[in-house]
Amino acid sequence: MRLASIVMGFALIAPVWALQADRQQPVYIEADRADMDDQKGISVYRGNVSLTQGTMVLKCEILTAYHTPESRALHRVVIEGSPARFRQIPAQDKEEVIATAPKMEYLVDKQMVYLLDKAEVTQGRNIFRGKKIEYNISDNQVHAEGGNTPSERVRVTLFPQEKAKPTIPIQKTPNLAP
């Protein structure tokens, strides 16, 4: 069924900040409305959109997926909201990543994610903010741009990782009494 191939195409979104097991999970999409045009290769989900795959949860107002009509290959996803929100656990030993922006765009072939206009990515207490954040998935590189006002500057808050405190064995003091 063609609808199944569209839905399965969303599995490509997960590698952004993916827990490996998430990629093997089914994709669930809920929306108030869905319009799909197979000939144009566009699917649009509107109103309280929720996409879930394993630990990944994406919430937005509009999700537009572009795929090649012939091969059904997903090549671009645009997510819009006030703001759109993305959450996922990247690895079992890592804290959850949360990304918010009024608009997010994922280009599958280029392995690029763009968070546009008041973008923010947090992981634990670490925060990365900018007017625009670009994330190259394959190279694991981030580029951020600020805006024209001081409040739109790129802002990064990083906390040092806490190291496990070494355990010092308690030794009994020898009894020195005669």
C-alpha positions in Angstrom: 0.0 0.0 0.0 1.3 3.5 -0.9 0.4 5.0 2.5 2.6 2.4 4.2 5.6 3.5 2.1 5.0 7.1 3.0 4.7 6.3 6.7 7.8 4.1 6.6 9.7 6.9 5.0 9.5 8.8 8.3 11.9 6.2 9.7 14.6 8.2 8.0 14.0 11.1 10.4 15.3 9.1 13.4 19.0 9.2 12.6 19.1 12.9 13.6 19.6 12.1 17.3 18.8 8.5 17.3 18.9 5.7 19.7 19.8 2.7 17.5 16.7 0.7 18.6 14.4 3.5 17.6 15.2 3.0 13.9 13.6 -0.5 14.1 10.4 0.8 15.7 7.2 1.5 13.8 6.3 5.2 13.1 3.0 6.5 14.5 1.5 9.7 13.2 -1.6 11.4 14.5 -3.0 14.7 13.2 -6.4 16.4 12.8 -6.1 16.2 9.0 -3.9 14.5 6.4 -3.7 15.2 2.7 -1.6 13.0 0.4 -0.9 13.6 -3.2 1.0 10.6 -4.7 1.5 12.2 -8.1 3.2 15.3 -6.7 4.9 13.3 -3.9 3.7 15.4 -1.0 2.0 14.5 2.2 0.8 17.2 4.6 -0.3 16.5 8.2 -2.1 19.4 10.0 -3.3 20.2 13.4 -1.8 18.8 16.6 0.6 16.6 14.7 2.4 14.0 16.7 5.0 11.6 15.2 6.4 8.9 17.5 9.1 6.3 16.7 10.6 4.6 19.8 12.0 7.3 22.0 11.6 10.0 19.3 8.6 12.3 19.7 7.9 15.1 17.3 5.1 17.6 17.9 4.1 20.4 15.5 1.2 22.1 13.8 2.1 21.2 10.2 4.4 18.4 8.9 5.0 18.2 5.2 6.9 15.3 3.7 8.3 15.3 0.1 9.0 12.0 -1.6 9.9 11.0 -5.1 6.6 9.8 -6.7 8.3 7.0 -8.6 10.5 5.4 -5.9 8.6 6.7 -2.9 11.9 7.7 -1.4 11.6 10.4 1.2 13.9 13.4 0.5 12.7 16.3 2.5 10.6 16.9 5.7 9.4 20.4 6.8 8.0 20.8 10.4 6.3 23.9 11.5 4.8 24.9 14.9 4.7 27.5 17.6 7.3 26.1 18.2 7.8 22.7 16.7 9.3 20.3 19.2 11.5 17.3 18.8 12.6 14.9 21.7 14.8 11.8 21.6 17.2 9.8 23.6 20.4 9.6 21.5 21.9 6.6 23.4 21.2 4.6 26.5 23.9 6.4 28.5 23.0 9.9 27.2 20.5 12.5 28.3 17.4 13.3 26.2 17.9 15.8 23.4 15.2 18.4 22.9 15.1 20.7 19.9 12.6 23.5 19.4 12.1 26.0 16.6 9.2 27.5 14.7 10.4 25.7 11.6 12.6 22.6 11.1 13.8 21.1 7.9 15.4 17.7 7.3 17.1 17.1 3.9 17.6 13.3 3.7 20.1 13.1 0.9 22.4 15.8 2.4 21.9 14.4 5.9 21.2 18.0 7.1 18.8 19.3 9.7 18.0 23.0 9.9 16.3 24.6 12.9 15.1 28.1 11.8 14.2 31.2 13.7 14.7 31.1 17.5 16.2 27.6 17.4 17.2 25.8 20.6 18.8 22.4 21.3 19.2 21.2 24.9 20.7 18.1 26.3 20.5 17.9 30.1 21.6 21.3 31.4 23.5 22.1 28.2 21.8 24.6 25.9 22.6 25.8 22.3 20.5 28.7 21.0 20.6 30.7 17.8 18.5 32.3 15.1 19.5 29.3 12.8 21.1 26.0 13.7 22.4 23.6 11.1 23.3 20.1 12.0 25.2 17.8 9.6 24.3 14.3 10.7 27.0 12.4 8.8 29.8 14.7 9.9 28.4 15.4 13.4 29.0 19.1 12.9 26.9 22.0 14.1 26.8 25.5 12.6 24.8 28.3 14.3 24.0 31.8 13.3 22.7 34.7 15.3 20.5 37.5 14.2 20.9 41.3 13.9 20.0 42.1 17.5 21.9 41.3 20.7 19.0 39.1 21.9 19.4 36.9 18.7 23.1 36.2 19.2 24.3 32.6 19.4 24.3 31.5 23.0 25.8 28.3 24.3 25.7 27.0 27.9 27.9 24.0 28.6 28.2 22.3 32.0 31.3 20.1 32.7 30.6 16.4 32.9 30.7 15.1 36.4 33.2 12.4 36.9 32.6 9.6 39.3 34.2 10.4 42.6 37.0 7.9 43.5 36.2 5.7 46.4 38.9 6.0 49.1 39.1 2.9 51.3 38.7 3.7 54.9 41.7 2.3 56.9 41.6 1.7 60.6 44.1 3.6 62.5 46.4 1.2 64.4 45.9 1.3 68.2 49.1 2.9 69.5 48.2 2.5 73.2 50.8 0.6 75.4 
